[in-house]
Amino acid sequence: MRKIYLIAGHHNADPGAIGNGFRENALNIELRGLIHAAIKRHDKSVVVILDDDRDTLAQVIAKVKQTVTTNDILLDIHFNSFIQPKASGAEVLVANNARGLSLDIAKELSALTALTLQIPNRGVKTESQSARGKLGILHTAASSALLEVGFISNPTDMANYQQWKEKLADGIAKILVKRAQS
């Protein structure tokens, strides 16, 4: 069975984006916890590895690379932000050379998140199509995806997330468990 790595983007000393009274790192940690609990409800035998909220991104990547295999799945959780509060929607980023399981998981996560939160589906994008360029967390041996849940800068995205976060976490867990068991 595949291991699942759940990464809450940013860390205790780096809040990430801030908007609508929320700090991205706190939202990422919250959703990671909800997903982890949902995975364990669906299948207690799935091995889930969580990042340490005290670690920097470089430390997280180094630790993941020490234990990850090509059989494993990695999900990095984030919230998007933009100067214009009208920007809305869920998207998933993958490595430029992603294929197979990474793309399949990314497509499922993007569709599920948009449907659950009733926000636009911005689809799957490669890291070079993102504003960030290269994303180190996507370059481990695992099948990897970076989920941008919605826009922290958009009041509707955030209200919908708050209303349906447990349902979203359960849906994400079902996708990850199904893929871990395959």
Contact map, one row per residue, 1 for C-alpha under 8 A:
11100000000000000000000000000000000000000000010000000000000000000000000000000000000000000000000000000000000000000000000000000000000000000000000000000000000000000000000000000000000111
11110000000000000000000000000000000000000000011000000000000000000000001110000000000000000000000000000000000000000000000000000000000000000000000000000000000000000000000000000000000110
11111000000000000000000000000000000000000000011110000000000000000000001110000000000000000000000000000000000000000000000000000000000000000000000000000000000000000000000000000000000100
01111100000000000000000000000000000000000000011110000000000000000000000111100000000000000000000000000000000000000000000000000000000000000000000000000000000000000000000000000001000100
00111110000000000000000000000000000000000000000111100000000000000000000111100000000000000000000000000000000000000000000000000000000000000000000000000000000000000000000000000000000000
00011111000000000000000000000001000100000000000111100000000000000000000001111000000000000000000000000000000000000000000000000000000000000000000000000000000000000000000000000000000000
00001111100000000000000000000001000000000000000001100000000000000000000001111000000000000000000000000000000000000000000000000000000000000000000000000000000000000000000000000000000000
00000111111000000000000010011011000000000000000000101000000000000000000000011100000000000000000000000000000000000000000000000000000000000000000000000000000000000000000000000000000000
00000011111000010000000010011000000000000000000000000000000000000000000000011100000000000000000000000000000000000000000000000000000000000000000000000000000000000000000000000000000000
00000001111101110000000110000000000000000000000000001001100000000000000000000000000000000000000000000000000000000000000000000000000000000000000000000000000000000000000000000000000000
00000001111111100000000010000000000000000000000000001111100000000000000000000000000000000000000000000000000000000000000000000000000000000000000000000000000000000000000000000000000000
00000000011111100000000010000000000000000000000000001110000000000000000000000000000000000000000000000000000000000000000000000000000000000000000000000000000000000000000000000000000000
00000000001111100000000000000000000000000000000000000100000000000000000000000000000000000000000000000000000000000000000000000000000000000000000000000000000000000000000000000000000000
00000000011111110000000010000000000000000000000000000000000000000000000000000000000000000000000000000000000000000000000000000000000000000000000000000000000000000000000000000000000000
00000000011111111100001111000000000000000000000000000000000000000000000000000000000000000000000000000000000000000000000000000000000000000000000000000000000000000000000000000000000000
00000000110001111100001110000000000000000000000000000000000000000000000000000000000000000000000000000000000000000000000000000000000000000000000000000000000000000000000000000000000000
00000000000000111110001110000000000000000000000000000000000000000000000000000011100000000000000000000000000000000000000000000000000000000000000000000001000000000000000000000000000000
00000000000000111111111100000000000000000000000000000000000000000000000000000000000000000000000000000000000000000000000000000000000000000000000000000001100000000000000000000000000000
00000000000000001111111000000000000000000000000000000000000000000000000000000000100000000000000000000000000000000000000000000000000000000000000000000001110000000000000000000000000000
00000000000000000111110000000000000000000000000000000000000000000000000000000000000000000000000000000000000000000000000000000000000000000000000000000001111001000000000000000000000000
00000000000000000111111000000000000000000000000000000000000000000000000000000000000000000000000000000000000000000000000000000000000000000000000000000000000000000000000000000000000000
00000000000000000111111101100000000000000000000000000000000000000000000000000000000000000000000000000000000000000000000000000000000000000000000000000001000000000000000000000000000000
00000000000000111110111111100000000000000000000000000000000000000000000000000000000000000000000000000000000000000000000000000000000000000000000000000000000000000000000000000000000000
00000000010000111100011111110000000000000000000000000000000000000000000000000110000000000000000000000000000000000000000000000000000000000000000000000001000000000000000000000000000000
00000001111101111000001111111000000000000000000000000000000000000000000000000100000000000000000000000000000000000000000000000000000000000000000000000000000000000000000000000000000000
00000000000000100000011111111100000000000000000000000000000000000000000000000000000000000000000000000000000000000000000000000000000000000000000000000000000000000000000000000000000000
00000000000000000000011111111110000000000000000000000000000000000000000000000010000000000000000000000000000000000000000000000000000000000000000000000000000000000000000000000000000000
00000001100000000000000111111111000000000000000000000000000000000000000000001110000000000000000000000000000000000000000000000000000000000000000000000000000000000000000000000000000000
00000001100000000000000011111111100000000000000000001000000000000000000000000000000000000000000000000000000000000000000000000000000000000000000000000000000000000000000000000000000000
00000000000000000000000001111111110000000000000000000000000000000000000000000000000000000000000000000000000000000000000000000000000000000000000000000000000000000000000000000000000000
00000001000000000000000000111111111000000000000000000000000000000000000000001000000000000000000000000000000000000000000000000000000000000000000000000000000000000000100010000000000000
00000111000000000000000000011111111100000000000000000000000000000000000000001000000000000000000000000000000000000000000000000000000000000000000000000000000000000000000000000000000000
00000000000000000000000000001111111110000000000000000000000000000000000000000000000000000000000000000000000000000000000000000000000000000000000000000000000000000000000000000000000000
00000000000000000000000000000111111111000000000000000000000000000000000000000000000000000000000000000000000000000000000000000000000000000000000000000000000000000000010011000000000000
00000000000000000000000000000011111111100000000000000000000000000000000000000000000000000000000000000000000000000000000000000000000000000000000000000000000000000000000011011000000000
00000100000000000000000000000001111111110000000100000000000000000000000000000000000000000000000000000000000000000000000000000000000000000000000000000000000000000000000000001000000000
00000000000000000000000000000000111111111000000000000000000000000000000000000000000000000000000000000000000000000000000000000000000000000000000000000000000000000000000000000000000000
00000000000000000000000000000000011111111100000000000000000000000000000000000000000000000000000000000000000000000000000000000000000000000000000000000000000000000000000011001000000000
00000000000000000000000000000000001111111111010000000000000000000000000000000000000000000000000000000000000000000000000000000000000000000000000000000000000000000000000001001101100000
00000000000000000000000000000000000111111111110000000000000000000000000000000000000000000000000000000000000000000000000000000000000000000000000000000000000000000000000000000000000000
00000000000000000000000000000000000011111111000000000000000000000000000000000000000000000000000000000000000000000000000000000000000000000000000000000000000000000000000000000000000000
00000000000000000000000000000000000001111111000000000000000000000000000000000000000000000000000000000000000000000000000000000000000000000000000000000000000000000000000000001100100000
00000000000000000000000000000000000000111111110000000000000000000000000000000000000000000000000000000000000000000000000000000000000000000000000000000000000000000000000000000000100000
00000000000000000000000000000000000000111111110000000000000000000000000000000000000000000000000000000000000000000000000000000000000000000000000000000000000000000000000000000000000000
00000000000000000000000000000000000000010011111000000000000000000000000000000000000000000000000000000000000000000000000000000000000000000000000000000000000000000000000000000000000000
11110000000000000000000000000000000000110011111100000000000000000000000000000000000000000000000000000000000000000000000000000000000000000000000000000000000000000000000000000000100100
01110000000000000000000000000000000000000000111110000000000000000000000000000000000000000000000000000000000000000000000000000000000000000000000000000000000000000000000000000000000000
00111100000000000000000000000000000100000000011111000000000000000000000000000000000000000000000000000000000000000000000000000000000000000000000000000000000000000000000000000000000000
00111100000000000000000000000000000000000000001111100000000000000000000000000000000000000000000000000000000000000000000000000000000000000000000000000000000000000000000000000000000000
00001110000000000000000000000000000000000000000111110000000000000000000000000000000000000000000000000000000000000000000000000000000000000000000000000000000000000000000000000000000000
00001111000000000000000000000000000000000000000011111010000100000000000000000000000000000000000000000000000000000000000000000000000000000000000000000000000000000000000000000000000000
00000000000000000000000000000000000000000000000001111110000100000000000000000000000000000000000000000000000000000000000000000000000000000000000000000000000000000000000000000000000000
00000001011100000000000000001000000000000000000000111110000000000000000000000000000000000000000000000000000000000000000000000000000000000000000000000000000000000000000000000000000000
00000000001110000000000000000000000000000000000000011111000000000000000000000000000000000000000000000000000000000000000000000000000000000000000000000000000000000000000000000000000000
00000000001100000000000000000000000000000000000000111111111100000000000000000000000000000000000000000000000000000000000000000000000000000000000000000000000000000000000000000000000000
00000000011000000000000000000000000000000000000000000111111100000000000000000000000000000000000000000000000000000000000000000000000000000000000000000000000000000000000000000000000000
00000000011000000000000000000000000000000000000000000011111110000000000000000000000000000000000000000000000000000000000000000000000000001000000000000000000000000000000000000000000000
00000000000000000000000000000000000000000000000000000011111111000000000000000000000000000000000000000000000000000000000000000000000000000000000000000000000000000000000000000000000000
00000000000000000000000000000000000000000000000000000011111111100000000000000000000000000000000000000000000000000000000000000000000000000000000000000000000000000000000000000000000000
00000000000000000000000000000000000000000000000000110011111111110000000000000000000000000000000000000000000000000000000000000000000000000000000000000000000000000000000000000000000000
00000000000000000000000000000000000000000000000000000000111111111000000000000000000000000000000000000000000000000000000000000000000000011001000000000000000000000000000000000000000000
00000000000000000000000000000000000000000000000000000000011111111100000000000000000000000000000000000000000000000000000000000000000000000000000000000000000000000000000000000000000000
00000000000000000000000000000000000000000000000000000000001111111110000000000000000000000000000000000000000000000000000000000000000000000000000000000000000000000000000000000000000000
00000000000000000000000000000000000000000000000000000000000111111111000000000000000000000000000000000000000000000000000000000000000000000001000000000000000000000000000000000000000000
00000000000000000000000000000000000000000000000000000000000011111111000000000000000000000000000000000000000000000000000000000000000000000001100000000000000000000000000000000000000000
00000000000000000000000000000000000000000000000000000000000001111111000000000000000000000000000000000000000000000000000000000000000000000000000000000000000000000000000000000000000000
00000000000000000000000000000000000000000000000000000000000000111111100000000000000000000000000000000000000000000000000000000000000000000000000000000000000000000000000000000000000000
00000000000000000000000000000000000000000000000000000000000000011111110100000000000000000000000000000000000000000000000000000000000000000001110000000000000000000000000000000000000000
00000000000000000000000000000000000000000000000000000000000000000011111100000000000000000000000000000000000000000000000000000000000000000000110000000000000000000000000000000000000000
00000000000000000000000000000000000000000000000000000000000000000001111100000000000000000000000000000000000000000000000000000000000000000000111000000000000000000000000000000000000000
01100000000000000000000000000000000000000000000000000000000000000000111110000000000000000000000000000000000000000000000000000000000000000000011000000000000000000000000000000000000000
01111000000000000000000000000000000000000000000000000000000000000001111111000000000000000000000000000000000000000000000000000000000000000000111000000000000000000000000000000000000100
01111000000000000000000000000000000000000000000000000000000000000000001111100000000000000000000000000000000000000000000000000000000000000000011100000000000000000000000000000001000100
00011110000000000000000000000000000000000000000000000000000000000000000111110000000000000000000000000000000000000000000000000000000000000000011110000000000000000000000000000000000000
00011110000000000000000000000000000000000000000000000000000000000000000011111000000000000000000000000000000000000000000000000000000000000000000111100000000000000000000000000000000000
00000111100000000000000000000000000000000000000000000000000000000000000001111100000000000000000000000000000000000000000000000000000000001000000111100000000000000000000000000000000000
00000111100000000000000000010011000000000000000000000000000000000000000000111110000000000000000000000000000000000000000000000000000000000000000001111000000000000000000000000000000000
00000001100000000000000110010000000000000000000000000000000000000000000000011111000000000000000000000000000000000000000000000000000000000000000001111000000000000000000000000000000000
00000000000000001000000100110000000000000000000000000000000000000000000000001111100000000000000000000000000000000000000000000000000000000000000000111111000000000000000000000000000000
00000000000000001000000000000000000000000000000000000000000000000000000000000111110000000000000000000000000000000000000000000000000000000000000000011111100000000000000000000000000000
00000000000000001010000000000000000000000000000000000000000000000000000000000011111000100000000000000000000000000000000000000000000000000000000000000011110000000000000000000000000000
00000000000000000000000000000000000000000000000000000000000000000000000000000001111110100000000000000000000000000000000000000000000000000000000000000010100000000000000000000000000000
00000000000000000000000000000000000000000000000000000000000000000000000000000000111110000000000000000000000000000000000000000000000000000000000000000000100000000000000000000000000000
00000000000000000000000000000000000000000000000000000000000000000000000000000000011111100000000000000000000000000000000000000000000000000000000000000000100000000000000000000000000000
00000000000000000000000000000000000000000000000000000000000000000000000000000000011111110000000000000000000000000000000000000000000000000000000000000000111000000000000000000000000000
00000000000000000000000000000000000000000000000000000000000000000000000000000000000111110000000000000000000000000000000000000000000000000000000000000000010000000000000000000000000000
00000000000000000000000000000000000000000000000000000000000000000000000000000000110111111000000000000000000000000000000000000000000000000000000000000010110000000000000000000000000000
00000000000000000000000000000000000000000000000000000000000000000000000000000000000011111100000000000000000000000000001100000000000000000000000000000110010010000000000000000000000000
00000000000000000000000000000000000000000000000000000000000000000000000000000000000000111110000000000000000000000100001111000000000000000000000000001110000010000000000000000000000000
00000000000000000000000000000000000000000000000000000000000000000000000000000000000000011111000000000000000001001100001111100000000000000000000000111110000000000000000000000000000000
00000000000000000000000000000000000000000000000000000000000000000000000000000000000000001111100000000000000001000000000011111000000000000000000000111100000000000000000000000000000000
00000000000000000000000000000000000000000000000000000000000000000000000000000000000000000111110000000000011011000000000000111000000000000000000011110000000000000000000000000000000000
00000000000000000000000000000000000000000000000000000000000000000000000000000000000000000011111000000000010000000000000000011110010000000000000011110000000000000000000000000000000000
00000000000000000000000000000000000000000000000000000000000000000000000000000000000000000001111101000110010000000000000000011110000000000100000111000000000000000000000000000000000000
00000000000000000000000000000000000000000000000000000000000000000000000000000000000000000000111111000000000000000000000000000110000001100110000110000000000000000000000000000000000000
00000000000000000000000000000000000000000000000000000000000000000000000000000000000000000000011111000000000000000000000000000111000000000000000000000000000000000000000000000000000000
00000000000000000000000000000000000000000000000000000000000000000000000000000000000000000000001111100000000000000000000000000000000000000000000000000000000000000000000000000000000000
00000000000000000000000000000000000000000000000000000000000000000000000000000000000000000000011111110110000000000000000000000100000000000000000000000000000000000000000000000000000000
00000000000000000000000000000000000000000000000000000000000000000000000000000000000000000000000011111111000000000000000000000000000000000000000000000000000000000000000000000000000000
00000000000000000000000000000000000000000000000000000000000000000000000000000000000000000000000001111111000000000000000000000000000000000000000000000000000000000000000000000000000000
00000000000000000000000000000000000000000000000000000000000000000000000000000000000000000000000000111111100000000000000000000000000000000000001000000000000000000000000000000000000000
00000000000000000000000000000000000000000000000000000000000000000000000000000000000000000000010001111111110000000000000000000000000000000000001110000000000000000000000000000000000000
00000000000000000000000000000000000000000000000000000000000000000000000000000000000000000000010001111111111000000000000000010000000000000000000000000000000000000000000000000000000000
00000000000000000000000000000000000000000000000000000000000000000000000000000000000000000000000000111111111100000000000000000000000000000000000000000000000000000000000000000000000000
00000000000000000000000000000000000000000000000000000000000000000000000000000000000000000000000000001111111110000000000000000000000000000000000010000000000000000000000000000011001000
00000000000000000000000000000000000000000000000000000000000000000000000000000000000000000001110000000111111111000000000000010000000000000000000010100000000000000000000000000000000000
00000000000000000000000000000000000000000000000000000000000000000000000000000000000000000001000000000011111111100000000000110000000000000000000000000000000000000000000000000000000000
00000000000000000000000000000000000000000000000000000000000000000000000000000000000000000000000000000001111111110000000000000000000000000000000000000000000000000000000000000010000000
00000000000000000000000000000000000000000000000000000000000000000000000000000000000000000001000000000000111111111000000000000000000000000000000000100000000000000000000000010010000000
00000000000000000000000000000000000000000000000000000000000000000000000000000000000000000111000000000000011111111100000011110000000000000000000000100000000000000000000000000000000000
00000000000000000000000000000000000000000000000000000000000000000000000000000000000000000000000000000000001111111110000010100000000000000000000000000000000000000000000000000000000000
00000000000000000000000000000000000000000000000000000000000000000000000000000000000000000000000000000000000111111111000000000000000000000000000000000000000000000000000100110000000000
00000000000000000000000000000000000000000000000000000000000000000000000000000000000000000100000000000000000011111111100010000000000000000000000000001000000000000000000100000000000000
00000000000000000000000000000000000000000000000000000000000000000000000000000000000000001100000000000000000001111111111110000000000000000000000000000000000000000000000000000000000000
00000000000000000000000000000000000000000000000000000000000000000000000000000000000000000000000000000000000000111111111010000000000000000000000000000000000000000000000000000000000000
00000000000000000000000000000000000000000000000000000000000000000000000000000000000000000000000000000000000000011111110000000000000000000000000000000000000000000001001100000000000000
00000000000000000000000000000000000000000000000000000000000000000000000000000000000000000000000000000000000000001111111000000000000000000000000000000000000010011001000100000000000000
00000000000000000000000000000000000000000000000000000000000000000000000000000000000000000000000000000000000000000111111100000000000000000000000000000000000000010000000000000000000000
00000000000000000000000000000000000000000000000000000000000000000000000000000000000000011100000000000000000000000110111110000000000000000000000000000100000010000000000000000000000000
00000000000000000000000000000000000000000000000000000000000000000000000000000000000000011100000000000000000000000100011111000000000000000000000000000000000000000000000000000000000000
00000000000000000000000000000000000000000000000000000000000000000000000000000000000000001110000000000000000001101110001111100000000000000000000000000000000000000000000000000000000000
00000000000000000000000000000000000000000000000000000000000000000000000000000000000000001110000000000000000001000000000111110000000000000000000000000000000000000000000000000000000000
00000000000000000000000000000000000000000000000000000000000000000000000000000000000000000111000000000000001001100000000011111000000000000000000000000000000000000000000000000000000000
00000000000000000000000000000000000000000000000000000000000000000000000000000000000000000011110000000010011001000000000001111100000000000000000000000000000000000000000000000000000000
00000000000000000000000000000000000000000000000000000000000000000000000000000000000000000011110000000000000000000000000000111111110000000000000000000000000000000000000000000000000000
00000000000000000000000000000000000000000000000000000000000000000000000000000000000000000000111101000000000000000000000000011111110000000000000000000000000000000000000000000000000000
00000000000000000000000000000000000000000000000000000000000000000000000000000000000000000000111100000000000000000000000000001111110111100000000000000000000000000000000000000000000000
00000000000000000000000000000000000000000000000000000000000000000000000000000000000000000000000100000000000000000000000000001111111111000000000000000000000000000000000000000000000000
00000000000000000000000000000000000000000000000000000000000000000000000000000000000000000000000000000000000000000000000000001111111010000000000000000000000000000000000000000000000000
00000000000000000000000000000000000000000000000000000000000000000000000000000000000000000000100000000000000000000000000000001111111110000000000000000000000000000000000000000000000000
00000000000000000000000000000000000000000000000000000000000000000000000000000000000000000000000000000000000000000000000000000001111110000000000000000000000000000000000000000000000000
00000000000000000000000000000000000000000000000000000000000000000000000000000000000000000000000000000000000000000000000000000011011111100000000000000000000000000000000000000000000000
00000000000000000000000000000000000000000000000000000000000000000000000000000000000000000000000000000000000000000000000000000011111111100000000000000000000000000000000000000000000000
00000000000000000000000000000000000000000000000000000000000000000000000000000000000000000000001000000000000000000000000000000011000111110000000000000000000000000000000000000000000000
00000000000000000000000000000000000000000000000000000000000000000000000000000000000000000000001000000000000000000000000000000010000111111110000000000000000000000000000000000000000000
00000000000000000000000000000000000000000000000000000000000010000000000000000000000000000000000000000000000000000000000000000000000001111111000000000000000000000000000000000000000000
00000000000000000000000000000000000000000000000000000000100010000000000000010000000000000000000000000000000000000000000000000000000000111111000100000000000000000000000000000000000000
00000000000000000000000000000000000000000000000000000000000000000000000000000000000000000000011000000000000000000000000000000000000000111111000111000000000000000000000000000000000000
00000000000000000000000000000000000000000000000000000000000000000000000000000000000000000000001000000000000000000000000000000000000000111111100100000000000000000000000000000000000000
00000000000000000000000000000000000000000000000000000000000010011001000000000000000000000000000000000000000000000000000000000000000000011111110100000000000000000000000000000000000000
00000000000000000000000000000000000000000000000000000000000000001001110100000000000000000000000000000000000000000000000000000000000000000011111000000000000000000000000000000000000000
00000000000000000000000000000000000000000000000000000000000000000001111111000000000000000000000000000000000000000000000000000000000000000001111100000000000000000000000000000000000000
00000000000000000000000000000000000000000000000000000000000000000000011111000000000000000000000000001100000000000000000000000000000000000000111110000000000000000000000000000000000000
00000000000000000000000000000000000000000000000000000000000000000000000011110000000000000000011000000100000000000000000000000000000000001111011111000000000000000000000000000000000000
00000000000000000000000000000000000000000000000000000000000000000000000001110000000000000001111000000100110000000000000000000000000000000100001111100000000000000000000000000000000000
00000000000000000000000000000000000000000000000000000000000000000000000000111100000000000001110000000000000000000000000000000000000000000100000111110000000000000000000000000000000000
00000000000000000000000000000000000000000000000000000000000000000000000000111110000000000111100000000000010011000000000000000000000000000000000011111000000000000000000000000000000000
00000000000000000000000000000000000000000000000000000000000000000000000000001111000000000111100000000000000000000000000000000000000000000000000001111110000000000000000000000000000000
00000000000000000000000000000000000000000000000000000000000000000000000000001111000000001110000000000000000000001000000000000000000000000000000000111110000000000000000000000000000000
00000000000000000000000000000000000000000000000000000000000000000000000000000011000000011110000000000000000000000000001000000000000000000000000000011111000011001000000000000000000000
00000000000000000000000000000000000000000000000000000000000000000000000000000011110000111100000000000000000000000000000000000000000000000000000000011111110011000000000000000000000000
00000000000000001111010100000000000000000000000000000000000000000000000000000011100000000000000000000000000000000000000000000000000000000000000000000111111011000000000000000000000000
00000000000000000111000000000000000000000000000000000000000000000000000000000001111110100000000000000000000000000000000000000000000000000000000000000011111001000000000000000000000000
00000000000000000011000000000000000000000000000000000000000000000000000000000000100011110000000000000000000000000000000000000000000000000000000000000011111111000000000000000000000000
00000000000000000001000000000000000000000000000000000000000000000000000000000000000010000000000000000000000000000000000000000000000000000000000000000001111111100000000000000000000000
00000000000000000000000000000000000000000000000000000000000000000000000000000000000000000000000000000000000000000000000000000000000000000000000000000000011111110000000000000000000000
00000000000000000000000000000000000000000000000000000000000000000000000000000000000000011000000000000000000000000000101000000000000000000000000000000111011111111000000000000000000000
00000000000000000001000000000000000000000000000000000000000000000000000000000000000000000000000000000000000000000000000000000000000000000000000000000111111111111100000000000000000000
00000000000000000000000000000000000000000000000000000000000000000000000000000000000000000000000000000000000000000000000000000000000000000000000000000000001111111110000000000000000000
00000000000000000000000000000000000000000000000000000000000000000000000000000000000000000000000000000000000000000000110000000000000000000000000000000000000111111111100000000000000000
00000000000000000000000000000000000000000000000000000000000000000000000000000000000000000000000000000000000000000000100000000000000000000000000000000100000011111111100000000000000000
00000000000000000000000000000000000000000000000000000000000000000000000000000000000000000000000000000000000000000000000000000000000000000000000000000000000001111111100000000000000000
00000000000000000000000000000000000000000000000000000000000000000000000000000000000000000000000000000000000000000000000000000000000000000000000000000000000000111111100000000000000000
00000000000000000000000000000000000000000000000000000000000000000000000000000000000000000000000000000000000000000001100000000000000000000000000000000000000000011111111100000000000000
00000000000000000000000000000010000000000000000000000000000000000000000000000000000000000000000000000000000000000000000000000000000000000000000000000000000000011111111110000000000000
00000000000000000000000000000000010000000000000000000000000000000000000000000000000000000000000000000000000000000000000000000000000000000000000000000000000000000001111111000000000000
00000000000000000000000000000000000000000000000000000000000000000000000000000000000000000000000000000000000000000001000000000000000000000000000000000000000000000001111111100000000000
00000000000000000000000000000000000000000000000000000000000000000000000000000000000000000000000000000000000000011001100000000000000000000000000000000000000000000001111111110000000000
00000000000000000000000000000010011001000000000000000000000000000000000000000000000000000000000000000000000000000000000000000000000000000000000000000000000000000000111111111000000000
00000000000000000000000000000000011001100000000000000000000000000000000000000000000000000000000000000000000000000000000000000000000000000000000000000000000000000000011111111100000000
00000000000000000000000000000000000000000000000000000000000000000000000000000000000000000000000000000000000000010000000000000000000000000000000000000000000000000000001111111110000000
00000000000000000000000000000000001000000000000000000000000000000000000000000000000000000000000000000000000010010000000000000000000000000000000000000000000000000000000111111111000000
00000000000000000000000000000000001101100100000000000000000000000000000000000000000000000000000000000000000000000000000000000000000000000000000000000000000000000000000011111111100000
00000000000000000000000000000000000000100100000000000000000000000000000000000000000000000000000000000000000000000000000000000000000000000000000000000000000000000000000001111111110000
00000000000000000000000000000000000000000000000000000000000000000000000000000000000000000000000000000000100110000000000000000000000000000000000000000000000000000000000000111111111000
00010000000000000000000000000000000000100000000000000000000000000000000010000000000000000000000000000000100000000000000000000000000000000000000000000000000000000000000000011111111100
00000000000000000000000000000000000000100110010000000000000000000000000000000000000000000000000000000000000000000000000000000000000000000000000000000000000000000000000000001111111110
00000000000000000000000000000000000000000000000000000000000000000000000000000000000000000000000000000000000000000000000000000000000000000000000000000000000000000000000000000111111111
00000000000000000000000000000000000000000000000000000000000000000000000000000000000000000000000000000000100000000000000000000000000000000000000000000000000000000000000000000011111111
11110000000000000000000000000000000000000000010000000000000000000000000110000000000000000000000000000000000000000000000000000000000000000000000000000000000000000000000000000001111111
11000000000000000000000000000000000000000000000000000000000000000000000000000000000000000000000000000000000000000000000000000000000000000000000000000000000000000000000000000000111111
10000000000000000000000000000000000000000000000000000000000000000000000000000000000000000000000000000000000000000000000000000000000000000000000000000000000000000000000000000000011111
